[in-house]
């Protein structure tokens, strides 16, 4: 009997990364919509990297799924930490933009 269920936990993890990337993308779009009212250029500069990273997370989640599947079958190395790094960086950038908006008095 195998110690792990072939692919199920990897599939759940890939879906969780996709949901995280989509939620981050949605949050960036909402923040951009709110910020463009008063500061269109500053909002674009502040949120463009987070938007790009959220889209990169969508692409990397499928690559990470394939790498983890190959690693579970013993044919490849485990996936790296690029996807968690992108997630943390995007969330940090979004939080900094929100903090700047609060400090600037956006309503």
The first five atom37 places (N, CA, C, CB, O) and aatype in JSON, in Angstrom:
{
  "aatype": [20, 20, 20, 20, 20, 20, 20, 20, 20, 20, 20, 20, 20, 20, 20, 20, 20, 20, 20, 20, 20, 20, 20, 20, 20, 20, 20, 20, 20, 20, 20, 20, 20, 20, 20, 20, 20, 20, 20, 20, 20, 20, 20, 20, 20, 20, 20, 20, 20, 20, 20, 20, 20, 20, 20, 20, 20, 20, 20, 20, 20, 20, 20, 20, 20, 20, 20, 20, 20, 20, 20, 20, 20, 20, 20, 20, 20, 20, 20, 20, 20, 20, 20, 20, 20, 20, 20, 20, 20, 20, 20, 20, 20, 20, 20, 20, 20, 20, 20, 20, 20, 20, 20, 20, 20, 20, 20],
  "atom_mask": [
    [1, 1, 1, 1, 1],
    [1, 1, 1, 1, 1],
    [1, 1, 1, 1, 1],
    [1, 1, 1, 1, 1],
    [1, 1, 1, 1, 1],
    [1, 1, 1, 1, 1],
    [1, 1, 1, 1, 1],
    [1, 1, 1, 1, 1],
    [1, 1, 1, 1, 1],
    [1, 1, 1, 1, 1],
    [1, 1, 1, 1, 1],
    [1, 1, 1, 1, 1],
    [1, 1, 1, 1, 1],
    [1, 1, 1, 1, 1],
    [1, 1, 1, 1, 1],
    [1, 1, 1, 1, 1],
    [1, 1, 1, 1, 1],
    [1, 1, 1, 1, 1],
    [1, 1, 1, 1, 1],
    [1, 1, 1, 1, 1],
    [1, 1, 1, 1, 1],
    [1, 1, 1, 1, 1],
    [1, 1, 1, 1, 1],
    [1, 1, 1, 1, 1],
    [1, 1, 1, 1, 1],
    [1, 1, 1, 1, 1],
    [1, 1, 1, 1, 1],
    [1, 1, 1, 1, 1],
    [1, 1, 1, 1, 1],
    [1, 1, 1, 1, 1],
    [1, 1, 1, 1, 1],
    [1, 1, 1, 1, 1],
    [1, 1, 1, 1, 1],
    [1, 1, 1, 1, 1],
    [1, 1, 1, 1, 1],
    [1, 1, 1, 1, 1],
    [1, 1, 1, 1, 1],
    [1, 1, 1, 1, 1],
    [1, 1, 1, 1, 1],
    [1, 1, 1, 1, 1],
    [1, 1, 1, 1, 1],
    [1, 1, 1, 1, 1],
    [1, 1, 1, 1, 1],
    [1, 1, 1, 1, 1],
    [1, 1, 1, 1, 1],
    [1, 1, 1, 1, 1],
    [1, 1, 1, 1, 1],
    [1, 1, 1, 1, 1],
    [1, 1, 1, 1, 1],
    [1, 1, 1, 1, 1],
    [1, 1, 1, 1, 1],
    [1, 1, 1, 1, 1],
    [1, 1, 1, 1, 1],
    [1, 1, 1, 1, 1],
    [1, 1, 1, 1, 1],
    [1, 1, 1, 1, 1],
    [1, 1, 1, 1, 1],
    [1, 1, 1, 1, 1],
    [1, 1, 1, 1, 1],
    [1, 1, 1, 1, 1],
    [1, 1, 1, 1, 1],
    [1, 1, 1, 1, 1],
    [1, 1, 1, 1, 1],
    [1, 1, 1, 1, 1],
    [1, 1, 1, 1, 1],
    [1, 1, 1, 1, 1],
    [1, 1, 1, 1, 1],
    [1, 1, 1, 1, 1],
    [1, 1, 1, 1, 1],
    [1, 1, 1, 1, 1],
    [1, 1, 1, 1, 1],
    [1, 1, 1, 1, 1],
    [1, 1, 1, 1, 1],
    [1, 1, 1, 1, 1],
    [1, 1, 1, 1, 1],
    [1, 1, 1, 1, 1],
    [1, 1, 1, 1, 1],
    [1, 1, 1, 1, 1],
    [1, 1, 1, 1, 1],
    [1, 1, 1, 1, 1],
    [1, 1, 1, 1, 1],
    [1, 1, 1, 1, 1],
    [1, 1, 1, 1, 1],
    [1, 1, 1, 1, 1],
    [1, 1, 1, 1, 1],
    [1, 1, 1, 1, 1],
    [1, 1, 1, 1, 1],
    [1, 1, 1, 1, 1],
    [1, 1, 1, 1, 1],
    [1, 1, 1, 1, 1],
    [1, 1, 1, 1, 1],
    [1, 1, 1, 1, 1],
    [1, 1, 1, 1, 1],
    [1, 1, 1, 1, 1],
    [1, 1, 1, 1, 1],
    [1, 1, 1, 1, 1],
    [1, 1, 1, 1, 1],
    [1, 1, 1, 1, 1],
    [1, 1, 1, 1, 1],
    [1, 1, 1, 1, 1],
    [1, 1, 1, 1, 1],
    [1, 1, 1, 1, 1],
    [1, 1, 1, 1, 1],
    [1, 1, 1, 1, 1],
    [1, 1, 1, 1, 1],
    [1, 1, 1, 1, 1],
    [1, 1, 1, 1, 1]
  ],
  "atom_positions": [
    [[0.83, -1.19, 0.0], [0.0, 0.0, 0.0], [0.87, 1.25, 0.0], [-0.95, 0.0, 1.21], [1.86, 1.33, 0.73]],
    [[0.5, 2.23, -0.84], [1.27, 3.46, -0.93], [0.99, 4.36, 0.26], [0.94, 4.19, -2.24], [-0.1, 4.33, 0.84]],
    [[1.99, 5.17, 0.63], [1.84, 6.06, 1.77], [1.13, 7.36, 1.4], [3.2, 6.37, 2.37], [0.7, 8.09, 2.29]],
    [[1.0, 7.66, 0.16], [0.34, 8.88, -0.26], [-0.62, 8.56, -1.4], [1.37, 9.94, -0.69], [-0.41, 7.61, -2.16]],
    [[-1.63, 9.34, -1.49], [-2.64, 9.16, -2.52], [-2.17, 9.89, -3.77], [-4.04, 9.68, -2.05], [-2.06, 11.12, -3.77]],
    [[-1.89, 9.16, -4.8], [-1.24, 9.69, -6.01], [-2.0, 10.86, -6.61], [-1.1, 8.59, -7.05], [-3.01, 10.67, -7.3]],
    [[-1.53, 12.05, -6.36], [-2.04, 13.22, -7.04], [-3.11, 14.03, -6.34], [-2.54, 12.83, -8.29], [-3.3, 15.2, -6.67]],
    [[-3.81, 13.45, -5.37], [-4.94, 14.17, -4.78], [-4.46, 15.37, -3.96], [-5.76, 13.23, -3.89], [-4.99, 16.48, -4.14]],
    [[-3.5, 15.19, -3.09], [-3.04, 16.33, -2.29], [-2.34, 17.36, -3.16], [-2.1, 15.86, -1.18], [-2.41, 18.56, -2.89]],
    [[-1.67, 16.9, -4.2], [-1.02, 17.82, -5.13], [-2.06, 18.62, -5.89], [-0.11, 17.05, -6.11], [-1.87, 19.82, -6.13]],
    [[-3.14, 17.99, -6.28], [-4.23, 18.68, -6.99], [-4.88, 19.74, -6.09], [-5.3, 17.67, -7.46], [-5.15, 20.85, -6.53]],
    [[-5.12, 19.38, -4.82], [-5.72, 20.35, -3.89], [-4.8, 21.54, -3.68], [-6.02, 19.68, -2.54], [-5.26, 22.68, -3.6]],
    [[-3.51, 21.29, -3.58], [-2.55, 22.37, -3.39], [-2.52, 23.29, -4.61], [-1.16, 21.81, -3.11], [-2.49, 24.51, -4.47]],
    [[-2.53, 22.7, -5.8], [-2.53, 23.51, -7.03], [-3.79, 24.37, -7.11], [-2.43, 22.6, -8.27], [-3.72, 25.54, -7.49]],
    [[-4.93, 23.79, -6.76], [-6.17, 24.57, -6.77], [-6.14, 25.69, -5.73], [-7.37, 23.66, -6.53], [-6.66, 26.78, -5.98]],
    [[-5.55, 25.43, -4.59], [-5.43, 26.46, -3.55], [-4.55, 27.61, -4.04], [-4.87, 25.87, -2.25], [-4.86, 28.77, -3.78]],
    [[-3.45, 27.31, -4.73], [-2.59, 28.36, -5.26], [-3.32, 29.17, -6.32], [-1.31, 27.77, -5.85], [-3.17, 30.38, -6.38]],
    [[-4.13, 28.49, -7.15], [-4.9, 29.22, -8.16], [-5.94, 30.13, -7.52], [-5.58, 28.23, -9.11], [-6.13, 31.27, -7.96]],
    [[-6.61, 29.64, -6.48], [-7.58, 30.5, -5.78], [-6.9, 31.68, -5.14], [-8.34, 29.7, -4.72], [-7.44, 32.79, -5.16]],
    [[-5.73, 31.48, -4.56], [-4.98, 32.57, -3.94], [-4.6, 33.61, -4.99], [-3.73, 32.03, -3.24], [-4.75, 34.81, -4.75]],
    [[-4.11, 33.17, -6.13], [-3.72, 34.1, -7.19], [-4.93, 34.87, -7.71], [-3.03, 33.35, -8.34], [-4.84, 36.08, -7.95]],
    [[-6.06, 34.2, -7.9], [-7.26, 34.87, -8.37], [-7.8, 35.87, -7.35], [-8.33, 33.85, -8.71], [-8.25, 36.96, -7.72]],
    [[-7.75, 35.5, -6.08], [-8.2, 36.42, -5.04], [-7.3, 37.65, -4.97], [-8.24, 35.72, -3.67], [-7.78, 38.77, -4.8]],
    [[-6.0, 37.44, -5.09], [-5.07, 38.56, -5.08], [-5.29, 39.45, -6.3], [-3.61, 38.04, -5.05], [-5.26, 40.67, -6.19]],
    [[-5.51, 38.84, -7.46], [-5.8, 39.6, -8.66], [-7.05, 40.46, -8.47], [-5.98, 38.66, -9.87], [-7.07, 41.64, -8.83]],
    [[-8.09, 39.87, -7.9], [-9.32, 40.62, -7.64], [-9.11, 41.76, -6.66], [-10.39, 39.69, -7.11], [-9.65, 42.85, -6.85]],
    [[-8.33, 41.52, -5.62], [-8.06, 42.58, -4.63], [-7.28, 43.73, -5.26], [-7.29, 42.01, -3.44], [-7.54, 44.89, -4.96]],
    [[-6.34, 43.41, -6.13], [-5.57, 44.46, -6.79], [-6.47, 45.27, -7.73], [-4.38, 43.84, -7.59], [-6.35, 46.49, -7.8]],
    [[-7.36, 44.6, -8.44], [-8.27, 45.31, -9.35], [-9.2, 46.24, -8.55], [-9.1, 44.29, -10.18], [-9.42, 47.38, -8.96]],
    [[-9.73, 45.76, -7.44], [-10.61, 46.61, -6.61], [-9.82, 47.79, -6.04], [-11.24, 45.79, -5.46], [-10.31, 48.92, -6.05]],
    [[-8.61, 47.54, -5.56], [-7.79, 48.62, -5.02], [-7.45, 49.64, -6.12], [-6.49, 48.06, -4.4], [-7.43, 50.84, -5.87]],
    [[-7.2, 49.14, -7.32], [-6.89, 50.05, -8.42], [-8.12, 50.91, -8.77], [-6.43, 49.26, -9.66], [-8.0, 52.1, -9.03]],
    [[-9.26, 50.29, -8.76], [-10.5, 51.04, -9.06], [-10.72, 52.15, -8.04], [-11.73, 50.09, -9.08], [-11.12, 53.26, -8.4]],
    [[-10.47, 51.86, -6.78], [-10.64, 52.88, -5.74], [-9.57, 53.97, -5.83], [-10.59, 52.23, -4.36], [-9.86, 55.15, -5.64]],
    [[-8.34, 53.57, -6.13], [-7.24, 54.52, -6.14], [-7.21, 55.42, -7.36], [-5.96, 53.8, -6.05], [-6.72, 56.55, -7.29]],
    [[-7.72, 54.93, -8.49], [-7.68, 55.72, -9.72], [-8.53, 56.97, -9.65], [-8.13, 54.88, -10.87], [-8.36, 57.88, -10.46]],
    [[-9.43, 57.03, -8.71], [-10.29, 58.22, -8.59], [-9.48, 59.48, -8.28], [-11.34, 58.01, -7.51], [-9.71, 60.54, -8.87]],
    [[-8.53, 59.35, -7.36], [-7.77, 60.53, -6.93], [-6.34, 60.55, -7.45], [-7.76, 60.6, -5.43], [-5.82, 61.62, -7.77]],
    [[-5.7, 59.4, -7.52], [-4.29, 59.35, -7.91], [-4.07, 58.28, -8.97], [-3.39, 59.07, -6.69], [-3.59, 57.19, -8.65]],
    [[-4.39, 58.55, -10.22], [-4.28, 57.51, -11.24], [-2.84, 57.04, -11.49], [-4.87, 58.01, -12.53], [-2.6, 55.84, -11.62]],
    [[-1.91, 57.96, -11.56], [-0.52, 57.58, -11.86], [0.1, 56.84, -10.67], [0.32, 58.83, -12.2], [0.73, 55.8, -10.85]],
    [[-0.08, 57.38, -9.48], [0.48, 56.73, -8.29], [-0.12, 55.34, -8.07], [0.24, 57.6, -7.05], [0.57, 54.42, -7.66]],
    [[-1.41, 55.21, -8.35], [-2.06, 53.91, -8.19], [-1.51, 52.91, -9.19], [-3.57, 54.05, -8.37], [-1.25, 51.76, -8.83]],
    [[-1.34, 53.33, -10.43], [-0.8, 52.43, -11.45], [0.62, 51.99, -11.09], [-0.81, 53.12, -12.82], [0.96, 50.82, -11.24]],
    [[1.43, 52.93, -10.63], [2.81, 52.6, -10.27], [2.85, 51.67, -9.06], [3.61, 53.88, -9.97], [3.66, 50.75, -9.0]],
    [[1.98, 51.91, -8.1], [2.0, 51.11, -6.86], [1.44, 49.7, -7.07], [1.2, 51.81, -5.78], [1.93, 48.74, -6.47]],
    [[0.43, 49.58, -7.92], [-0.25, 48.29, -8.03], [0.14, 47.45, -9.24], [-1.71, 48.51, -8.06], [-0.18, 46.27, -9.29]],
    [[0.82, 48.02, -10.2], [1.23, 47.25, -11.39], [2.1, 46.05, -11.03], [1.97, 48.16, -12.36], [1.87, 44.96, -11.57]],
    [[3.09, 46.2, -10.14], [3.88, 45.0, -9.8], [3.05, 43.91, -9.13], [5.03, 45.39, -8.88], [3.24, 42.73, -9.41]],
    [[2.13, 44.28, -8.26], [1.29, 43.28, -7.6], [0.38, 42.58, -8.61], [0.45, 43.93, -6.5], [0.14, 41.38, -8.5]],
    [[-0.11, 43.33, -9.57], [-0.95, 42.74, -10.62], [-0.15, 41.76, -11.46], [-1.55, 43.84, -11.51], [-0.62, 40.66, -11.76]],
    [[1.04, 42.15, -11.84], [1.92, 41.26, -12.61], [2.3, 40.01, -11.84], [3.18, 42.0, -13.02], [2.33, 38.92, -12.4]],
    [[2.58, 40.17, -10.56], [2.94, 39.01, -9.75], [1.76, 38.07, -9.56], [3.47, 39.46, -8.4], [1.95, 36.85, -9.5]],
    [[0.56, 38.61, -9.45], [-0.6, 37.73, -9.3], [-0.84, 36.92, -10.58], [-1.86, 38.55, -8.95], [-1.21, 35.75, -10.52]],
    [[-0.62, 37.54, -11.73], [-0.74, 36.81, -12.99], [0.38, 35.76, -13.13], [-0.7, 37.78, -14.18], [0.15, 34.67, -13.64]],
    [[1.58, 36.11, -12.67], [2.68, 35.13, -12.69], [2.38, 33.96, -11.76], [4.01, 35.8, -12.28], [2.76, 32.82, -12.04]],
    [[1.7, 34.24, -10.64], [1.33, 33.16, -9.72], [0.4, 32.16, -10.4], [0.66, 33.74, -8.46], [0.52, 30.96, -10.17]],
    [[-0.52, 32.65, -11.21], [-1.42, 31.74, -11.94], [-0.62, 30.81, -12.85], [-2.44, 32.54, -12.77], [-0.89, 29.61, -12.91]],
    [[0.34, 31.36, -13.53], [1.17, 30.54, -14.43], [2.05, 29.57, -13.64], [2.04, 31.44, -15.32], [2.18, 28.41, -14.01]],
    [[2.64, 30.06, -12.57], [3.53, 29.21, -11.79], [2.8, 28.09, -11.05], [4.3, 30.05, -10.8], [3.4, 27.06, -10.75]],
    [[1.52, 28.28, -10.75], [0.8, 27.23, -10.01], [0.7, 25.95, -10.83], [-0.6, 27.72, -9.63], [0.8, 24.86, -10.27]],
    [[0.49, 26.07, -12.13], [0.44, 24.86, -12.96], [1.81, 24.23, -13.11], [-0.15, 25.18, -14.34], [1.94, 23.01, -13.14]],
    [[2.85, 25.06, -13.21], [4.21, 24.53, -13.29], [4.58, 23.83, -11.98], [5.22, 25.65, -13.6], [5.2, 22.77, -11.98]],
    [[4.2, 24.44, -10.87], [4.49, 23.84, -9.57], [3.77, 22.5, -9.41], [4.08, 24.8, -8.44], [4.32, 21.56, -8.84]],
    [[2.54, 22.42, -9.92], [1.79, 21.15, -9.88], [2.56, 20.05, -10.63], [0.38, 21.34, -10.5], [2.71, 18.95, -10.11]],
    [[3.03, 20.37, -11.83], [3.76, 19.36, -12.61], [5.07, 18.95, -11.93], [4.06, 19.89, -14.03], [5.42, 17.77, -11.91]],
    [[5.78, 19.92, -11.36], [7.04, 19.61, -10.67], [6.8, 18.76, -9.44], [7.78, 20.89, -10.29], [7.54, 17.82, -9.18]],
    [[5.76, 19.1, -8.66], [5.47, 18.33, -7.46], [5.02, 16.91, -7.82], [4.39, 19.03, -6.61], [5.36, 15.95, -7.13]],
    [[4.26, 16.78, -8.89], [3.82, 15.45, -9.32], [5.03, 14.59, -9.72], [2.84, 15.55, -10.5], [5.11, 13.42, -9.36]],
    [[5.95, 15.2, -10.46], [7.16, 14.47, -10.85], [8.01, 14.12, -9.63], [7.98, 15.29, -11.85], [8.6, 13.05, -9.58]],
    [[8.07, 15.02, -8.66], [8.86, 14.75, -7.44], [8.23, 13.64, -6.62], [9.0, 16.03, -6.59], [8.94, 12.81, -6.04]],
    [[6.9, 13.6, -6.55], [6.23, 12.54, -5.81], [6.45, 11.18, -6.45], [4.74, 12.83, -5.7], [6.44, 10.15, -5.77]],
    [[6.63, 11.17, -7.75], [6.88, 9.91, -8.46], [8.37, 9.59, -8.54], [6.29, 9.97, -9.85], [8.76, 8.59, -9.13]],
    [[9.2, 10.44, -7.95], [10.63, 10.18, -7.86], [11.41, 10.47, -9.11], [10.84, 8.78, -7.5], [12.54, 9.99, -9.25]],
    [[10.87, 11.25, -10.04], [11.58, 11.51, -11.28], [12.15, 12.92, -11.37], [10.67, 11.28, -12.43], [12.83, 13.25, -12.34]],
    [[11.89, 13.74, -10.38], [12.33, 15.13, -10.47], [12.55, 15.68, -9.06], [11.29, 16.0, -11.24], [12.24, 15.02, -8.07]],
    [[13.08, 16.9, -9.0], [13.27, 17.55, -7.7], [11.98, 18.26, -7.28], [14.45, 18.56, -7.76], [11.09, 18.47, -8.1]],
    [[11.91, 18.61, -6.03], [10.71, 19.28, -5.52], [10.65, 20.72, -6.05], [10.69, 19.28, -3.97], [11.68, 21.3, -6.4]],
    [[9.44, 21.3, -6.11], [9.33, 22.68, -6.6], [10.0, 23.66, -5.65], [7.86, 23.06, -6.78], [10.08, 23.43, -4.44]],
    [[10.47, 24.74, -6.22], [11.16, 25.75, -5.42], [10.2, 26.67, -4.69], [12.07, 26.57, -6.3], [9.0, 26.4, -4.61]],
    [[10.74, 27.74, -4.15], [9.94, 28.65, -3.35], [9.54, 29.92, -4.07], [10.68, 29.01, -2.13], [9.19, 30.91, -3.43]],
    [[9.59, 29.91, -5.39], [9.26, 31.12, -6.14], [7.79, 31.51, -5.99], [9.59, 30.92, -7.61], [7.49, 32.7, -5.86]],
    [[6.9, 30.55, -6.0], [5.47, 30.86, -5.89], [5.12, 31.47, -4.54], [4.64, 29.59, -6.12], [4.42, 32.48, -4.51]],
    [[5.58, 30.9, -3.41], [5.32, 31.57, -2.13], [5.96, 32.96, -2.04], [5.82, 30.71, -0.98], [5.4, 33.86, -1.42]],
    [[7.12, 33.14, -2.66], [7.77, 34.44, -2.68], [6.93, 35.46, -3.44], [9.17, 34.33, -3.32], [6.76, 36.59, -2.98]],
    [[6.4, 35.07, -4.6], [5.54, 35.96, -5.37], [4.28, 36.32, -4.58], [5.16, 35.31, -6.71], [3.85, 37.47, -4.59]],
    [[3.7, 35.34, -3.9], [2.49, 35.61, -3.12], [2.79, 36.6, -2.0], [1.93, 34.29, -2.53], [2.05, 37.56, -1.81]],
    [[3.86, 36.37, -1.27], [4.21, 37.26, -0.16], [4.53, 38.67, -0.66], [5.39, 36.7, 0.62], [4.13, 39.65, -0.04]],
    [[5.25, 38.76, -1.76], [5.61, 40.06, -2.32], [4.37, 40.81, -2.79], [6.6, 39.89, -3.46], [4.24, 42.01, -2.55]],
    [[3.47, 40.12, -3.48], [2.25, 40.76, -3.97], [1.39, 41.27, -2.83], [1.44, 39.79, -4.83], [0.88, 42.39, -2.88]],
    [[1.22, 40.46, -1.81], [0.4, 40.86, -0.67], [1.04, 42.03, 0.07], [0.19, 39.68, 0.29], [0.35, 42.94, 0.53]],
    [[2.35, 42.02, 0.18], [3.06, 43.12, 0.82], [2.88, 44.42, 0.02], [4.55, 42.79, 0.98], [2.62, 45.47, 0.6]],
    [[3.03, 44.33, -1.3], [2.84, 45.53, -2.13], [1.41, 46.05, -2.04], [3.18, 45.22, -3.59], [1.2, 47.26, -1.96]],
    [[0.45, 45.15, -2.05], [-0.95, 45.58, -1.93], [-1.2, 46.22, -0.57], [-1.9, 44.38, -2.13], [-1.91, 47.23, -0.48]],
    [[-0.64, 45.65, 0.48], [-0.79, 46.22, 1.82], [-0.14, 47.59, 1.94], [-0.2, 45.3, 2.85], [-0.69, 48.48, 2.59]],
    [[1.02, 47.75, 1.32], [1.7, 49.05, 1.37], [0.89, 50.1, 0.61], [3.11, 48.95, 0.78], [0.82, 51.26, 1.04]],
    [[0.3, 49.7, -0.52], [-0.54, 50.65, -1.27], [-1.78, 51.03, -0.46], [-0.95, 50.04, -2.63], [-2.19, 52.19, -0.47]],
    [[-2.36, 50.06, 0.23], [-3.53, 50.36, 1.07], [-3.16, 51.28, 2.23], [-4.15, 49.06, 1.61], [-3.9, 52.2, 2.56]],
    [[-2.01, 51.02, 2.84], [-1.55, 51.88, 3.93], [-1.3, 53.3, 3.43], [-0.28, 51.3, 4.55], [-1.65, 54.27, 4.11]],
    [[-0.68, 53.43, 2.26], [-0.45, 54.76, 1.7], [-1.76, 55.48, 1.42], [0.38, 54.66, 0.42], [-1.86, 56.7, 1.62]],
    [[-2.77, 54.74, 0.97], [-4.07, 55.36, 0.7], [-4.73, 55.82, 1.99], [-4.98, 54.38, -0.02], [-5.33, 56.9, 2.04]],
    [[-4.6, 55.01, 3.04], [-5.18, 55.4, 4.33], [-4.47, 56.63, 4.88], [-5.09, 54.23, 5.35], [-5.12, 57.56, 5.37]],
    [[-3.17, 56.64, 4.81], [-2.41, 57.79, 5.31], [-2.67, 59.05, 4.48], [-0.92, 57.47, 5.31], [-2.61, 60.16, 5.01]],
    [[-2.95, 58.88, 3.2], [-3.23, 60.04, 2.34], [-4.67, 60.52, 2.49], [-2.95, 59.7, 0.88], [-5.03, 61.58, 1.99]],
    [[-5.49, 59.73, 3.17], [-6.87, 60.15, 3.43], [-7.85, 59.83, 2.32], [-6.89, 61.61, 3.68], [-8.83, 60.56, 2.14]],
    [[-7.62, 58.76, 1.57], [-8.56, 58.39, 0.51], [-9.88, 57.94, 1.14], [-7.97, 57.26, -0.4], [-9.89, 57.28, 2.18]],
    [[-10.99, 58.31, 0.5], [-12.3, 57.95, 1.02], [-13.13, 57.32, -0.05], [-13.02, 59.15, 1.6], [-14.27, 56.94, 0.19]]
  ]
}
